[in-house]
Amino acid sequence: GAYVRVHQGRAELAMGQVEAASRSAQGVLDAATTTYLKEQGLWLAADAAEAAEDWPTAFAVLTALGELPSTRPAQTWYRLGVVSRALGRVERARDAFGKVY
Protein backbone atom coordinates (compact mmCIF):
# COMPACT_ATOMS: atom_id res chain seq x y z
CA GLY A 1 0.00 0.00 0.00
CA ALA A 2 0.86 3.65 0.03
CA TYR A 3 2.42 3.59 3.51
CA VAL A 4 4.82 0.87 2.38
CA ARG A 5 5.73 3.07 -0.62
CA VAL A 6 6.66 5.90 1.79
CA HIS A 7 9.10 3.61 3.60
CA GLN A 8 10.35 2.16 0.31
CA GLY A 9 11.02 5.67 -0.98
CA ARG A 10 12.85 6.61 2.22
CA ALA A 11 15.06 3.52 1.83
CA GLU A 12 15.71 4.34 -1.83
CA LEU A 13 16.67 7.88 -0.91
CA ALA A 14 19.01 6.64 1.83
CA MET A 15 20.73 4.41 -0.75
CA GLY A 16 21.14 7.33 -3.15
CA GLN A 17 18.51 6.06 -5.58
CA VAL A 18 16.97 9.49 -6.06
CA GLU A 19 14.97 8.73 -9.21
CA ALA A 20 13.45 5.61 -7.62
CA ALA A 21 12.56 7.63 -4.51
CA SER A 22 10.89 10.23 -6.71
CA ARG A 23 8.83 7.52 -8.40
CA SER A 24 7.86 6.11 -5.01
CA ALA A 25 6.78 9.59 -3.91
CA GLN A 26 4.59 9.90 -6.98
CA GLY A 27 3.08 6.49 -6.24
CA VAL A 28 2.25 7.65 -2.71
CA LEU A 29 0.69 10.85 -4.02
CA ASP A 30 -1.35 8.95 -6.60
CA ALA A 31 -2.72 6.63 -3.90
CA ALA A 32 -3.11 9.19 -1.09
CA THR A 33 -6.57 9.09 0.43
CA THR A 34 -5.78 11.21 3.50
CA THR A 35 -4.13 14.57 4.05
CA TYR A 36 -1.52 12.91 6.24
CA LEU A 37 -0.53 10.44 3.52
CA LYS A 38 -0.43 13.23 0.94
CA GLU A 39 1.87 15.19 3.27
CA GLN A 40 4.19 12.19 3.62
CA GLY A 41 4.30 11.78 -0.16
CA LEU A 42 5.09 15.46 -0.61
CA TRP A 43 7.89 15.32 1.98
CA LEU A 44 9.41 12.37 0.16
CA ALA A 45 9.07 14.20 -3.16
CA ALA A 46 10.70 17.33 -1.67
CA ASP A 47 13.57 15.31 -0.24
CA ALA A 48 14.13 13.56 -3.57
CA ALA A 49 13.99 16.83 -5.53
CA GLU A 50 16.47 18.48 -3.16
CA ALA A 51 18.79 15.45 -3.35
CA ALA A 52 18.71 15.77 -7.15
CA GLU A 53 19.24 19.55 -6.84
CA ASP A 54 16.05 19.95 -8.86
CA TRP A 55 15.19 23.33 -7.32
CA PRO A 56 12.11 24.11 -9.47
CA THR A 57 10.48 20.81 -8.49
CA ALA A 58 11.49 21.25 -4.85
CA PHE A 59 9.96 24.75 -4.93
CA ALA A 60 6.68 23.43 -6.37
CA VAL A 61 6.46 20.56 -3.88
CA LEU A 62 7.31 22.71 -0.87
CA THR A 63 4.77 25.30 -2.02
CA ALA A 64 2.15 22.54 -2.13
CA LEU A 65 3.19 21.48 1.39
CA GLY A 66 2.72 25.07 2.55
CA GLU A 67 -0.89 24.91 1.41
CA LEU A 68 -1.70 21.80 3.47
CA PRO A 69 -2.39 21.60 7.17
CA SER A 70 1.06 20.30 8.06
CA THR A 71 2.58 18.46 10.98
CA ARG A 72 5.82 20.40 10.35
CA PRO A 73 4.96 23.95 9.23
CA ALA A 74 8.22 25.57 10.39
CA GLN A 75 10.28 23.02 8.47
CA THR A 76 8.13 23.59 5.37
CA TRP A 77 8.67 27.36 5.44
CA TYR A 78 12.38 27.10 6.25
CA ARG A 79 13.06 24.70 3.40
CA LEU A 80 10.92 26.74 1.02
CA GLY A 81 13.06 29.75 1.97
CA VAL A 82 16.28 27.87 1.26
CA VAL A 83 15.02 26.61 -2.11
CA SER A 84 13.64 30.02 -3.04
CA ARG A 85 17.02 31.57 -2.30
CA ALA A 86 18.73 28.89 -4.45
CA LEU A 87 16.41 29.91 -7.30
CA GLY A 88 17.19 33.59 -6.80
CA ARG A 89 13.64 34.32 -5.64
CA VAL A 90 14.73 36.62 -2.85
CA GLU A 91 11.31 38.09 -2.05
CA ARG A 92 9.74 34.62 -1.82
CA ALA A 93 12.64 33.46 0.37
CA ARG A 94 12.15 36.44 2.68
CA ASP A 95 8.42 35.71 2.91
CA ALA A 96 8.99 32.02 3.68
CA PHE A 97 11.70 32.69 6.28
CA GLY A 98 9.37 35.23 7.89
CA LYS A 99 6.87 32.44 8.58
CA VAL A 100 9.36 30.27 10.47
CA TYR A 101 8.82 30.45 14.21
OpenMM code with the backbone's topology and positions (N, CA, C; nanometers):
from openmm import Vec3, app, unit

residues = "GLY ALA TYR VAL ARG VAL HIS GLN GLY ARG ALA GLU LEU ALA MET GLY GLN VAL GLU ALA ALA SER ARG SER ALA GLN GLY VAL LEU ASP ALA ALA THR THR THR TYR LEU LYS GLU GLN GLY LEU TRP LEU ALA ALA ASP ALA ALA GLU ALA ALA GLU ASP TRP PRO THR ALA PHE ALA VAL LEU THR ALA LEU GLY GLU LEU PRO SER THR ARG PRO ALA GLN THR TRP TYR ARG LEU GLY VAL VAL SER ARG ALA LEU GLY ARG VAL GLU ARG ALA ARG ASP ALA PHE GLY LYS VAL TYR".split()
positions = [
    Vec3(0.0820, -0.1187, 0.0000),
    Vec3(0.0000, 0.0000, 0.0000),
    Vec3(0.0866, 0.1254, 0.0000),
    Vec3(0.0199, 0.2351, 0.0114),
    Vec3(0.0859, 0.3652, 0.0034),
    Vec3(0.1838, 0.3886, 0.1179),
    Vec3(0.1500, 0.3399, 0.2386),
    Vec3(0.2416, 0.3593, 0.3514),
    Vec3(0.3719, 0.2813, 0.3302),
    Vec3(0.3617, 0.1654, 0.2695),
    Vec3(0.4823, 0.0874, 0.2378),
    Vec3(0.5662, 0.1635, 0.1357),
    Vec3(0.4997, 0.2290, 0.0395),
    Vec3(0.5732, 0.3067, -0.0618),
    Vec3(0.6500, 0.4222, 0.0019),
    Vec3(0.5936, 0.4825, 0.1077),
    Vec3(0.6656, 0.5896, 0.1786),
    Vec3(0.7970, 0.5340, 0.2325),
    Vec3(0.7894, 0.4209, 0.3016),
    Vec3(0.9102, 0.3611, 0.3598),
    Vec3(1.0062, 0.3120, 0.2517),
    Vec3(0.9516, 0.2586, 0.1440),
    Vec3(1.0353, 0.2157, 0.0313),
    Vec3(1.1102, 0.3367, -0.0249),
    Vec3(1.0394, 0.4459, -0.0453),
    Vec3(1.1020, 0.5672, -0.0975),
    Vec3(1.2088, 0.6217, -0.0053),
    Vec3(1.1846, 0.6161, 0.1249),
    Vec3(1.2852, 0.6609, 0.2223),
    Vec3(1.4109, 0.5743, 0.2123),
    Vec3(1.3919, 0.4428, 0.1974),
    Vec3(1.5064, 0.3518, 0.1828),
    Vec3(1.5808, 0.3812, 0.0529),
    Vec3(1.5076, 0.4029, -0.0543),
    Vec3(1.5713, 0.4338, -0.1829),
    Vec3(1.6528, 0.5627, -0.1724),
    Vec3(1.5965, 0.6610, -0.1071),
    Vec3(1.6671, 0.7876, -0.0905),
    Vec3(1.7947, 0.7692, -0.0079),
    Vec3(1.7847, 0.6899, 0.0977),
    Vec3(1.9009, 0.6636, 0.1830),
    Vec3(2.0119, 0.5911, 0.1065),
    Vec3(1.9746, 0.5130, 0.0063),
    Vec3(2.0732, 0.4409, -0.0745),
    Vec3(2.1200, 0.5223, -0.1949),
    Vec3(2.0721, 0.6474, -0.2050),
    Vec3(2.1139, 0.7330, -0.3149),
    Vec3(2.0398, 0.7095, -0.4446),
    Vec3(1.9319, 0.6343, -0.4390),
    Vec3(1.8511, 0.6057, -0.5581),
    Vec3(1.7417, 0.7125, -0.5694),
    Vec3(1.7837, 0.8319, -0.6079),
    Vec3(1.6966, 0.9490, -0.6058),
    Vec3(1.5800, 0.9352, -0.7029),
    Vec3(1.6054, 0.8873, -0.8236),
    Vec3(1.4967, 0.8726, -0.9212),
    Vec3(1.3933, 0.7709, -0.8736),
    Vec3(1.4380, 0.6615, -0.8149),
    Vec3(1.3448, 0.5614, -0.7621),
    Vec3(1.2635, 0.6204, -0.6475),
    Vec3(1.3281, 0.6984, -0.5620),
    Vec3(1.2565, 0.7625, -0.4513),
    Vec3(1.1517, 0.8595, -0.5041),
    Vec3(1.1850, 0.9305, -0.6086),
    Vec3(1.0893, 1.0228, -0.6705),
    Vec3(0.9690, 0.9479, -0.7273),
    Vec3(0.9942, 0.8336, -0.7890),
    Vec3(0.8831, 0.7518, -0.8405),
    Vec3(0.7979, 0.6979, -0.7259),
    Vec3(0.8611, 0.6585, -0.6177),
    Vec3(0.7860, 0.6113, -0.5007),
    Vec3(0.6996, 0.7236, -0.4453),
    Vec3(0.7549, 0.8444, -0.4393),
    Vec3(0.6781, 0.9593, -0.3908),
    Vec3(0.5553, 0.9816, -0.4780),
    Vec3(0.5736, 0.9714, -0.6087),
    Vec3(0.4589, 0.9900, -0.6984),
    Vec3(0.3550, 0.8804, -0.6776),
    Vec3(0.4011, 0.7585, -0.6530),
    Vec3(0.3083, 0.6487, -0.6238),
    Vec3(0.2295, 0.6747, -0.4968),
    Vec3(0.2938, 0.7300, -0.3963),
    Vec3(0.2248, 0.7646, -0.2713),
    Vec3(0.1209, 0.8725, -0.2993),
    Vec3(0.1609, 0.9749, -0.3727),
    Vec3(0.0686, 1.0846, -0.4017),
    Vec3(-0.0510, 1.0378, -0.4850),
    Vec3(-0.0261, 0.9477, -0.5778),
    Vec3(-0.1353, 0.8945, -0.6601),
    Vec3(-0.2353, 0.8144, -0.5776),
    Vec3(-0.1864, 0.7499, -0.4719),
    Vec3(-0.2717, 0.6632, -0.3902),
    Vec3(-0.3231, 0.7309, -0.2631),
    Vec3(-0.2778, 0.8525, -0.2356),
    Vec3(-0.3115, 0.9192, -0.1091),
    Vec3(-0.4618, 0.9413, -0.0955),
    Vec3(-0.5142, 0.8913, 0.0147),
    Vec3(-0.6569, 0.9086, 0.0432),
    Vec3(-0.6786, 0.9967, 0.1662),
    Vec3(-0.5690, 1.0345, 0.2326),
    Vec3(-0.5781, 1.1211, 0.3496),
    Vec3(-0.4791, 1.2362, 0.3352),
    Vec3(-0.5044, 1.3435, 0.4069),
    Vec3(-0.4131, 1.4571, 0.4053),
    Vec3(-0.2773, 1.4165, 0.4604),
    Vec3(-0.2777, 1.3344, 0.5641),
    Vec3(-0.1515, 1.2905, 0.6243),
    Vec3(-0.0669, 1.2134, 0.5236),
    Vec3(-0.1272, 1.1223, 0.4511),
    Vec3(-0.0535, 1.0435, 0.3523),
    Vec3(-0.0039, 1.1332, 0.2385),
    Vec3(-0.0862, 1.2286, 0.1972),
    Vec3(-0.0429, 1.3231, 0.0944),
    Vec3(0.0781, 1.4025, 0.1446),
    Vec3(0.0735, 1.4455, 0.2703),
    Vec3(0.1866, 1.5191, 0.3265),
    Vec3(0.3132, 1.4338, 0.3243),
    Vec3(0.3017, 1.3063, 0.3623),
    Vec3(0.4188, 1.2188, 0.3621),
    Vec3(0.4745, 1.2011, 0.2214),
    Vec3(0.3866, 1.1882, 0.1232),
    Vec3(0.4302, 1.1776, -0.0158),
    Vec3(0.5001, 1.3044, -0.0637),
    Vec3(0.4474, 1.4193, -0.0221),
    Vec3(0.5088, 1.5457, -0.0606),
    Vec3(0.6456, 1.5642, 0.0058),
    Vec3(0.6576, 1.5236, 0.1331),
    Vec3(0.7889, 1.5324, 0.1984),
    Vec3(0.8914, 1.4451, 0.1261),
    Vec3(0.8501, 1.3256, 0.0888),
    Vec3(0.9407, 1.2367, 0.0161),
    Vec3(0.9786, 1.2988, -0.1184),
    Vec3(0.8798, 1.3559, -0.1871),
    Vec3(0.9069, 1.4205, -0.3162),
    Vec3(1.0008, 1.5396, -0.2988),
    Vec3(0.9820, 1.6187, -0.1927),
    Vec3(1.0701, 1.7332, -0.1669),
    Vec3(1.2122, 1.6865, -0.1384),
    Vec3(1.2249, 1.5832, -0.0562),
    Vec3(1.3573, 1.5306, -0.0240),
    Vec3(1.4285, 1.4791, -0.1489),
    Vec3(1.3540, 1.4096, -0.2341),
    Vec3(1.4134, 1.3565, -0.3572),
    Vec3(1.4532, 1.4693, -0.4517),
    Vec3(1.3683, 1.5704, -0.4646),
    Vec3(1.3995, 1.6830, -0.5528),
    Vec3(1.5220, 1.7588, -0.5026),
    Vec3(1.5299, 1.7789, -0.3713),
    Vec3(1.6467, 1.8478, -0.3162),
    Vec3(1.7732, 1.7636, -0.3338),
    Vec3(1.7625, 1.6330, -0.3155),
    Vec3(1.8787, 1.5454, -0.3348),
    Vec3(1.9279, 1.5506, -0.4791),
    Vec3(1.8357, 1.5678, -0.5726),
    Vec3(1.8715, 1.5772, -0.7150),
    Vec3(1.9091, 1.7202, -0.7548),
    Vec3(1.9011, 1.8121, -0.6585),
    Vec3(1.9238, 1.9548, -0.6841),
    Vec3(1.8320, 2.0054, -0.7940),
    Vec3(1.7100, 1.9530, -0.7932),
    Vec3(1.6049, 1.9953, -0.8863),
    Vec3(1.5233, 2.1026, -0.8137),
    Vec3(1.5781, 2.2251, -0.8117),
    Vec3(1.5190, 2.3325, -0.7319),
    Vec3(1.3788, 2.3723, -0.7773),
    Vec3(1.3483, 2.3768, -0.9078),
    Vec3(1.2115, 2.4113, -0.9467),
    Vec3(1.1074, 2.3106, -0.8944),
    Vec3(1.1406, 2.1817, -0.9009),
    Vec3(1.0482, 2.0808, -0.8490),
    Vec3(1.0384, 2.0912, -0.6982),
    Vec3(1.1513, 2.1092, -0.6305),
    Vec3(1.1488, 2.1247, -0.4850),
    Vec3(1.0628, 2.2444, -0.4460),
    Vec3(1.0757, 2.3544, -0.5202),
    Vec3(0.9957, 2.4747, -0.4928),
    Vec3(0.8466, 2.4431, -0.5065),
    Vec3(0.8090, 2.3758, -0.6139),
    Vec3(0.6678, 2.3428, -0.6371),
    Vec3(0.6137, 2.2512, -0.5277),
    Vec3(0.6912, 2.1516, -0.4899),
    Vec3(0.6464, 2.0559, -0.3884),
    Vec3(0.6354, 2.1232, -0.2517),
    Vec3(0.7347, 2.2028, -0.2162),
    Vec3(0.7307, 2.2711, -0.0865),
    Vec3(0.6194, 2.3751, -0.0827),
    Vec3(0.5899, 2.4377, -0.1953),
    Vec3(0.4766, 2.5303, -0.2019),
    Vec3(0.3467, 2.4548, -0.1771),
    Vec3(0.3338, 2.3370, -0.2361),
    Vec3(0.2149, 2.2542, -0.2127),
    Vec3(0.2055, 2.2143, -0.0657),
    Vec3(0.3186, 2.1819, -0.0043),
    Vec3(0.3190, 2.1483, 0.1391),
    Vec3(0.2722, 2.2669, 0.2235),
    Vec3(0.3119, 2.3869, 0.1825),
    Vec3(0.2715, 2.5068, 0.2554),
    Vec3(0.1225, 2.5338, 0.2505),
    Vec3(0.0551, 2.4726, 0.1550),
    Vec3(-0.0892, 2.4911, 0.1408),
    Vec3(-0.1700, 2.3868, 0.2174),
    Vec3(-0.1025, 2.2861, 0.2711),
    Vec3(-0.1701, 2.1804, 0.3472),
    Vec3(-0.1634, 2.2108, 0.4965),
    Vec3(-0.2598, 2.1594, 0.5722),
    Vec3(-0.2392, 2.1604, 0.7170),
    Vec3(-0.1261, 2.0613, 0.7454),
    Vec3(-0.0152, 2.1105, 0.7959),
    Vec3(0.1061, 2.0300, 0.8064),
    Vec3(0.1403, 1.9960, 0.9501),
    Vec3(0.2070, 1.8831, 0.9664),
    Vec3(0.2580, 1.8461, 1.0982),
    Vec3(0.3915, 1.9145, 1.1257),
    Vec3(0.4510, 1.9753, 1.0215),
    Vec3(0.5824, 2.0403, 1.0354),
    Vec3(0.5857, 2.1736, 0.9606),
    Vec3(0.5018, 2.2696, 0.9997),
    Vec3(0.4961, 2.3945, 0.9228),
    Vec3(0.6276, 2.4729, 0.9225),
    Vec3(0.6970, 2.4795, 1.0345),
    Vec3(0.8216, 2.5567, 1.0385),
    Vec3(0.9250, 2.4985, 0.9431),
    Vec3(0.9335, 2.3652, 0.9379),
    Vec3(1.0285, 2.3017, 0.8466),
    Vec3(0.9901, 2.3300, 0.7011),
    Vec3(0.8599, 2.3287, 0.6730),
    Vec3(0.8130, 2.3593, 0.5375),
    Vec3(0.8599, 2.4974, 0.4954),
    Vec3(0.8329, 2.5976, 0.5799),
    Vec3(0.8666, 2.7356, 0.5438),
    Vec3(1.0179, 2.7559, 0.5364),
    Vec3(1.0920, 2.6958, 0.6275),
    Vec3(1.2376, 2.7101, 0.6248),
    Vec3(1.2935, 2.6534, 0.4942),
    Vec3(1.2531, 2.5327, 0.4614),
    Vec3(1.3061, 2.4697, 0.3401),
    Vec3(1.2606, 2.5425, 0.2148),
    Vec3(1.1382, 2.5950, 0.2161),
    Vec3(1.0924, 2.6743, 0.1023),
    Vec3(1.1775, 2.8004, 0.0890),
    Vec3(1.2164, 2.8589, 0.2013),
    Vec3(1.3056, 2.9749, 0.1974),
    Vec3(1.4403, 2.9416, 0.1374),
    Vec3(1.4965, 2.8291, 0.1783),
    Vec3(1.6279, 2.7867, 0.1264),
    Vec3(1.6205, 2.7621, -0.0239),
    Vec3(1.5164, 2.6913, -0.0681),
    Vec3(1.5019, 2.6607, -0.2109),
    Vec3(1.4736, 2.7882, -0.2904),
    Vec3(1.3923, 2.8755, -0.2356),
    Vec3(1.3638, 3.0022, -0.3042),
    Vec3(1.4915, 3.0825, -0.3232),
    Vec3(1.5751, 3.0854, -0.2201),
    Vec3(1.7022, 3.1568, -0.2296),
    Vec3(1.7903, 3.0930, -0.3368),
    Vec3(1.7927, 2.9583, -0.3430),
    Vec3(1.8728, 2.8890, -0.4449),
    Vec3(1.8262, 2.9237, -0.5860),
    Vec3(1.6969, 2.9535, -0.6002),
    Vec3(1.6412, 2.9908, -0.7304),
    Vec3(1.6531, 3.1406, -0.7585),
    Vec3(1.7064, 3.2153, -0.6621),
    Vec3(1.7186, 3.3589, -0.6798),
    Vec3(1.5896, 3.4352, -0.6556),
    Vec3(1.4937, 3.3690, -0.5932),
    Vec3(1.3638, 3.4317, -0.5645),
    Vec3(1.3704, 3.4914, -0.4235),
    Vec3(1.4413, 3.6019, -0.4136),
    Vec3(1.4734, 3.6622, -0.2851),
    Vec3(1.3480, 3.7027, -0.2076),
    Vec3(1.2530, 3.7645, -0.2743),
    Vec3(1.1313, 3.8090, -0.2052),
    Vec3(1.0536, 3.6890, -0.1498),
    Vec3(1.0437, 3.5834, -0.2279),
    Vec3(0.9739, 3.4621, -0.1819),
    Vec3(1.0502, 3.3987, -0.0658),
    Vec3(1.1823, 3.3999, -0.0730),
    Vec3(1.2637, 3.3462, 0.0370),
    Vec3(1.2397, 3.4266, 0.1639),
    Vec3(1.2387, 3.5579, 0.1521),
    Vec3(1.2149, 3.6443, 0.2684),
    Vec3(1.0773, 3.6165, 0.3293),
    Vec3(0.9782, 3.6004, 0.2443),
    Vec3(0.8417, 3.5713, 0.2908),
    Vec3(0.8375, 3.4373, 0.3650),
    Vec3(0.8998, 3.3360, 0.3065),
    Vec3(0.8991, 3.2024, 0.3681),
    Vec3(0.9742, 3.2035, 0.5001),
    Vec3(1.0935, 3.2633, 0.5035),
    Vec3(1.1701, 3.2687, 0.6276),
    Vec3(1.0946, 3.3464, 0.7356),
    Vec3(1.0156, 3.4459, 0.6940),
    Vec3(0.9367, 3.5234, 0.7890),
    Vec3(0.8268, 3.4435, 0.8575),
    Vec3(0.7915, 3.3288, 0.8001),
    Vec3(0.6865, 3.2445, 0.8578),
    Vec3(0.7417, 3.1365, 0.9519),
    Vec3(0.8738, 3.1250, 0.9572),
    Vec3(0.9362, 3.0272, 1.0470),
    Vec3(0.9299, 3.0820, 1.1871),
    Vec3(0.8893, 2.9993, 1.2806),
    Vec3(0.8816, 3.0450, 1.4208),
    Vec3(0.9527, 2.9502, 1.5115),
] * unit.nanometer
topology = app.Topology()
chain = topology.addChain("A")
for resn in residues:
    res = topology.addResidue(resn, chain)
    for name in ("N", "CA", "C"):
        topology.addAtom(name, app.Element.getBySymbol(name[0]), res)
